[in-house]
């Protein structure tokens, strides 16, 4: 596996692959890789001739009081996992590479509407940071295909919208969420949880399944479904950010005649913010 740490060497490598006629699959990450990330690598390898992964903890998507400094950085372990999966290259840009003029004067990309609700409302500027860094990475890597986990479903839709609106020549693939045996969605932030908190966090998935069953059985009183789940989880010690049933494309509140829905959840267990979702296809 090649380790690339400059934009010039990245472009030289990608250029060589393209001259060979190879298709390029790309998995952007912030590192601290778990089985969910490795599932993306597997999917990319099945789809493309060459696969490159980026590891960059993006300061632009962290708020003033969020965990940028504490975010786990495990580069050597990550590289070993990627070698084990047969990745062709890993790109390790620096903050200076990504934002040479500094964040205060950086040109940015913003996707209106979908970036302003739910996680966008709770974390102002977060999706601006996501869209900007993914746009830059796409320009650097020039991939044919890019792979993202569906756990961050709103992020996935922001990126899909950006790619569509900016006529970008990359196909974005969503990959189903990888879960632990308990149902807890795999996440780098699960490492912040104590053993007891991690066991309790599995209740999120159970609550979503209960919501999904009610909707599939014909209940369209989405507000009551949401409030019931909030009440149950708050009794278990969670602090609610949001639990919503939304249109899977627009992220607006679900209507009774919507066919593609997604249950989206953001809750705090202690100081750790956990997100998850479940998609629903209805016959209306």
N, C-alpha and C positions, 0 to 999 in steps of 0.2 A: 504494500500500500504506500502510495506517495503522500508525503506530508508537505503541503504547500502553504507558505506563510506570507506571500506577497501577491498583489494583484497582477503584476507582470508575469510572475512564474505561473500563476493560475491561468492566465490567458494563453500562455505558451502551451501549457498542457492541454487545455480544451481545444486549441487550434490543431494540435497534433492528432487528437482523437477525431476531430471533424474531418481532417484530411484523410484519415483512414476509413471514413464512412461510418463511424460509430455513432449510434444515438446516445445521448447523455441524459441520465436520470439524476435528479438533485434532491437532497433531503436537508433543508435548513434546520439547525437545532441551536439550542443554547447550552448543549452539553449535559453532563451528569446523566449519561444515557442509561435507559432502562429498556425492558423488553418491548415497550410500546414504540420507542425509537427504532429498535432493531427490526420490528415488524415493517416499518417504513422502508428500511434498507432492503429487506427481503423482497418487498413488493417492487421496489425500484430495480433490483437485480433481475427479477422475473420479466421486467418490461423493457429494459434498456441494455445496450451493449456495455456501457460504462456507467459507473455510479460514483458520485462525489457527494460528500457530506460536509456541511460547514458547521463549525462550532464557534459561536460568537454570543456572549452575554451582552445584549443590546441595551445600552443605557437610555436610549431615547424612549423605550417603552416602559420604563419604571418611573413611578411617581415619586414625589419628594419624600414621602414617608414609607416607601416600599423597600423591599429587601435586596437591592442591587448588591451591596457589599457582602451580604450574607449568602447570596445565591451560590450554591455549591459548584465548585470548579474542580473537575476530576479528569483532567486532560489525558494523563497517562493511562488511566483505567479505560477511558473512552476509546482511546486509540487501540488498545488491546481488544476491546469488544468489536470494533469495526474491522480489524484484521481477521477476527474469528468469523465474521459474516462475509468476508471476501470483498469488502469495499475496495474500489480502485484508488481512491484518493480522499484526503480530508483537507479542508481549507480552514486555516486558523488565522483570520485577519485580526489585526489590532484595532483598538478604538481610533488610533491615529490614521490607519488605513481607511476606515469606514467614514470618519468624520474629520478630515484633515483641517478644516477651518473651525472646528468646535461645534457643539450642539446649538449654540445661541444663534448662529448665522447659517445653519444648515438648510438648504432647500429641502422641503418636505413634500410628502404625498399624503393627501387626506381623502378618504372615501366618505362622502356625506351620507347622512341618514342612518345607515346601519352601524356606523362608528359611534353614534351618539347615544345609543340606548344600552340598557343592561350593563355589561362590563364596561362599555364606553362611558356610561353615566357614572358608574362607580369609580372608574379609573380614567379621569380626564386626560386626554393626550395619548393614552395607551395605544389605540389603534392607529393614530398618526405615526407613532414610532414603529409599529409592526409593518404598516404599509410602506413606509420609507425604507426600512432596512431590507425588506423582501424585494422591493423594487430594485434597490442597489445590487443585491445579491443576484437577482435575475440578470441584470445588465452585465455583471461580472462573469457569471458562469455561462450564460446563454444556453440554458438547458432545453432539451426537447420536452421533458416531463418533470414535474415537481410533485413531491408527495408530502402530505400533511395529515396529521391525526385528526379524526373527527371529535376527539375529546374537547378540543378548542373549536367548537363548531362555529361560533360567531367569528372567530379569527379566520377560519376557512372561508366563510362567506364573504368577509371583507376582501380577502385575497382574490377570490374568484371574481368579485365585482371589479376590483382594480384591474385585473388581467383583461376582463371584457371591455371595460371603459377605455383603457389605454391601448387596446388592440395589440396586446403582447403575444409573441409567438411562442407560448409555452402552454402545455396542457396541464391543468391542476387536477391532481387525484386526491380524493379524500379516502382515508383508510380507517376502517372501524376501530373503535376504542379497544385497547388491550386492557383487560381487567385482571385483578388478583382473584384468587379462589373465592374470596368473600364477596366479590362484586365491585369492590372499590376500584375506580379508574386509576390506572398507573399514572403517576406524576412525579416529577422531581421534587415537588413540594411535600410529598408524602413523607420524605425523610425528616421533616420538621416535627412530625407527630410522635407522641409517645406511644408505647405499645397499647395502652388502654385507649388512647384517642384514635389510633388506627383501627382498632377493632370496632369502635363505635361509628367510625366514618363510613363503614359498610351500610349503615342504615340509610344513607343517601340513595343508594341504588335501589334498595327495597322500597323506599317512598316513591321513587320515580316509576317503578314497575306497577305499583298500586295505582298511581295516576294514569298510567298508560292503559291499564285494564279498564278503568272507569270510562275513559274516552272511547276505547274500542267497543265497549258495551253500549255506547250511544249517548253518554252524558256529555252535554255541551255547555254546562254551567261551569266554565273554566275557572271563574273567580272562586267559586266554592271549592273546586278541586285543589286549586293553588293554596287557598287559606287552610284547608284541612291538612295538607302536607306541611305547611309552615308550622302550624300548631303542634303537630306530632313531633317534628324535629326539634323545635324549640324546647319541648318538654324533655328531650334527651340531651340538652345542653348546647345545641347549636345556636349560633347567632345568625339570623337571616340577613342576607344581602338581597337576594331575589329568588323566587321560584315562580316561573312563568311558563305558560303555554303560548307559543308564538307561531306565526307563519314561517315555515322553514326557509323561504326565500327572502322575505322582506324584514323579518324579525319584528313585525308589528303584532299586537295582540291577536290571538287566533279568533277567527270568525267561524260561525257554525257551519259554513259551507266550504271551508278550507280543506283541501285534501292532503296536503303535505304539511305536517305539524312537527314541532320539536319542543319537548319539555327541556327547559334550560334552568340550571340551578347554580347558585353561588352562595356558599355558606361558610361561616367561620367556625372552626373547631379550635378553641383557644385563640391563638394569634394567627393561625394558618388558614388562608383562604382557599377553599376547595371548590372546583367547578366540575360540572358533569352535564350530560344531556342524554336524552333518548328520542329517537326519531319515530314518527308515527305516520303511516300511510292509511288514509281513511277512504272508504267507499261512500261518497256523499250522494 
